[in-house]
Amino acid sequence: MIDVTNSWELEWDLVVRLLGAALLGGLVGLEREASEQQAGLRTHIAVALGAALFGAVSTLGFQEFDRPRAASTIQADVSRVASNVAVGIGFLGAGVIFRRGNVIKNLTTGASLWTVAAIGLAAGVGDMTMAALATAVLLVSLVLLRPVRTFVRRRFGEETHDVHITLSDRDAVSRVVETIDSQDDVELCLLEIERDDDDRTVVVAQVRGSDEGAQATVVTLSALDVIREVREERGAT
């Protein structure tokens, strides 16, 4: 058993645990970064590394209390470290999840942060095999199942689309709303008004509907004389 209590010596087993957790968390973070999510590479590395450190401390930092109950009045329940990591990461995950109209955004990213914390904790207590396996399964679900998700939504449901509209007239927001409402194949879920770097009015309209309906809406909006630019993005998770 490694003894790191009150020691300045570098233990290579701990180095492997922490670096392994950072690597596994970084792999998940790369996928989230590629998906242009707010919590990406650095966030996932930080979560995995922090959880791994908590795990290492819980298994190696309380060895001085590892003695029969009759020999000491001081006891430490190291399992509470893992449970508090699980609770604490919930607040961080909730911070990246937000609701826009009837649509919840970044729920998958919040779940990936929660899972990465568990992966880091597993690496921190020395179970690198379990951590690596969990990372592989998580990446499969995030990457390889994305086409399956898209097929199911297109076949059985509808997707959300963000339509970014740059106006030449800031008072033309009502015309944008009327135009979207006149479309039969899409439903307006949310409307946000922003200002870009050139101090132009930008309307972000979130619509629910098919790809064809969203594209038709973009074409219709582009024909309005009060609009400078229109672009459409499919909602991401």
C-alpha positions in Angstrom: 0.0 0.0 0.0 1.3 3.5 -0.9 2.0 5.7 2.1 1.7 9.4 1.2 0.7 10.7 4.5 2.7 13.8 5.4 5.1 13.0 2.5 6.7 15.2 -0.1 7.8 12.2 -2.2 6.5 11.9 -5.8 4.4 8.7 -6.1 4.3 7.6 -9.7 1.1 5.6 -9.1 -0.7 8.8 -8.1 0.8 10.5 -11.2 -0.7 7.8 -13.4 -4.1 8.1 -11.7 -4.3 11.8 -12.1 -2.9 12.0 -15.7 -5.1 9.0 -16.7 -8.2 10.8 -15.3 -7.3 14.0 -17.2 -6.8 12.1 -20.4 -10.1 10.2 -20.2 -11.9 13.4 -19.2 -10.2 15.2 -22.1 -11.4 12.6 -24.6 -15.0 13.3 -23.6 -14.3 17.0 -23.6 -13.0 16.9 -27.1 -16.3 15.5 -28.3 -18.2 18.2 -26.5 -15.9 20.8 -27.9 -16.5 19.5 -31.4 -20.2 19.8 -30.7 -19.7 23.5 -29.8 -21.0 23.0 -26.2 -20.3 25.5 -23.5 -18.6 22.9 -21.3 -15.9 21.5 -23.4 -12.3 20.3 -23.2 -11.0 22.3 -20.3 -14.1 21.9 -18.2 -14.2 18.1 -18.6 -10.5 17.8 -17.8 -10.9 19.9 -14.7 -13.9 17.8 -13.5 -12.2 14.5 -14.1 -8.9 15.7 -12.5 -10.7 17.1 -9.4 -12.7 14.0 -8.9 -9.5 11.9 -9.3 -7.8 13.9 -6.6 -10.7 13.5 -4.3 -10.6 9.8 -5.0 -6.9 9.6 -4.3 -7.3 11.5 -1.1 -10.1 9.3 0.1 -8.1 6.1 -0.4 -4.6 7.3 0.6 -5.0 10.5 2.6 -6.6 8.9 5.7 -4.2 6.0 6.3 -3.3 7.3 9.7 -6.8 6.6 10.8 -6.8 3.0 9.4 -6.7 1.2 12.7 -9.0 -0.9 14.8 -11.8 1.1 16.5 -10.6 0.0 19.9 -7.2 1.6 19.3 -8.4 5.1 18.5 -11.3 7.4 19.2 -10.8 9.1 15.8 -12.6 7.4 12.8 -12.9 8.4 9.2 -15.5 7.3 6.7 -13.7 7.7 3.4 -16.8 6.6 1.4 -18.3 10.0 2.2 -15.8 11.6 -0.2 -17.2 9.8 -3.2 -20.8 10.5 -2.2 -20.0 14.2 -1.8 -18.3 14.3 -5.2 -21.5 12.9 -6.7 -23.6 15.6 -5.0 -21.2 18.4 -5.7 -21.0 17.7 -9.4 -24.8 18.0 -9.7 -24.5 21.7 -9.0 -21.9 22.2 -11.8 -23.9 20.1 -14.2 -27.1 22.1 -13.5 -25.1 25.3 -14.3 -24.7 24.3 -18.0 -28.4 23.2 -18.4 -30.9 25.9 -19.2 -34.4 26.1 -20.6 -35.4 28.1 -23.6 -39.2 28.1 -24.1 -40.3 24.5 -24.2 -36.8 23.2 -25.0 -34.2 22.1 -22.5 -30.6 22.8 -23.7 -27.3 21.1 -22.8 -28.9 18.3 -20.9 -26.5 15.8 -22.5 -23.5 18.0 -21.6 -24.6 18.1 -18.0 -24.9 14.3 -17.9 -21.4 14.0 -19.5 -20.0 16.2 -16.7 -21.6 14.0 -14.1 -20.3 10.8 -15.7 -16.8 12.3 -16.2 -16.7 13.0 -12.5 -17.4 9.3 -11.8 -14.7 8.4 -14.3 -12.2 10.6 -12.6 -13.2 9.2 -9.2 -12.7 5.7 -10.4 -9.2 6.6 -11.8 -8.4 8.3 -8.5 -9.0 5.2 -6.4 -6.9 3.2 -8.9 -9.5 1.4 -11.0 -8.2 2.6 -14.3 -9.8 -0.3 -16.2 -13.3 0.6 -15.1 -12.6 4.3 -15.8 -11.4 3.5 -19.3 -14.4 1.3 -20.0 -16.8 3.9 -18.8 -15.1 6.5 -21.1 -15.4 4.2 -24.1 -19.1 3.6 -23.5 -19.7 7.3 -23.0 -18.0 8.2 -26.2 -19.9 5.6 -28.1 -23.1 7.0 -26.8 -22.1 10.6 -27.7 -20.6 10.0 -31.1 -21.8 6.8 -32.7 -25.4 7.1 -31.5 -25.8 10.6 -32.8 -26.9 9.4 -36.3 -29.4 7.1 -34.6 -30.8 10.0 -32.6 -31.0 12.1 -35.8 -32.8 9.2 -37.6 -35.3 8.7 -34.8 -36.1 12.4 -34.6 -36.5 12.8 -38.3 -38.6 9.6 -38.6 -40.8 10.0 -35.5 -40.4 13.5 -34.2 -39.4 17.1 -34.9 -36.1 18.9 -34.2 -35.5 22.4 -33.0 -33.7 25.0 -35.1 -32.1 28.3 -34.2 -32.7 30.9 -37.0 -30.3 33.9 -36.7 -31.8 37.0 -38.4 -29.9 40.2 -38.8 -32.3 43.2 -39.3 -31.7 46.4 -41.2 -34.5 47.9 -39.3 -34.7 47.4 -35.5 -38.5 48.0 -35.5 -39.1 45.0 -37.9 -39.2 42.4 -35.2 -43.0 42.1 -35.4 -42.7 41.3 -39.1 -40.3 38.5 -38.3 -42.7 37.0 -35.8 -45.6 37.3 -38.2 -43.7 35.7 -41.0 -42.6 32.7 -38.8 -46.2 32.3 -37.4 -47.5 32.2 -41.0 -45.4 29.1 -41.8 -47.4 25.8 -41.5 -44.5 23.4 -40.9 -42.7 25.2 -37.9 -43.7 26.4 -34.5 -42.0 29.4 -32.8 -40.8 28.4 -29.4 -38.6 31.3 -28.3 -37.5 34.7 -29.6 -34.4 36.6 -28.4 -33.2 40.0 -29.5 -29.5 40.7 -29.3 -26.9 43.3 -30.6 -23.9 42.1 -32.6 -20.4 43.7 -32.7 -21.5 46.2 -35.4 -24.4 47.3 -33.2 -26.9 45.7 -35.5 -30.2 44.1 -34.3 -30.0 40.3 -34.4 -33.1 38.2 -33.7 -32.6 34.5 -32.7 -35.8 32.6 -33.3 -36.0 29.0 -32.1 -38.5 27.0 -34.1 -39.6 23.4 -33.9 -40.3 21.5 -37.0 -38.8 19.5 -39.9 -35.7 20.4 -41.8 -37.8 21.2 -44.8 -40.0 23.5 -42.7 -37.0 25.3 -41.2 -35.4 25.8 -44.6 -38.6 27.1 -46.1 -38.8 29.6 -43.2 -35.3 30.8 -43.9 -36.2 31.3 -47.6 -39.3 33.2 -46.7 -37.5 35.4 -44.2 -34.7 36.1 -46.7 -37.2 37.7 -49.1 -38.2 40.4 -46.6 -36.6 43.8 -47.4 -35.9 44.5 -43.7 -33.6 41.5 -43.3 -29.8 41.6 -44.1 -28.9 38.0 -43.3 -30.5 34.8 -42.2 -28.8 31.5 -41.2 -30.2 28.4 -39.6 -28.6 26.0 -37.0 -30.0 22.8 -35.7 -30.4 22.7 -32.0 -27.5 20.7 -30.3 -27.5 18.7 -27.0 
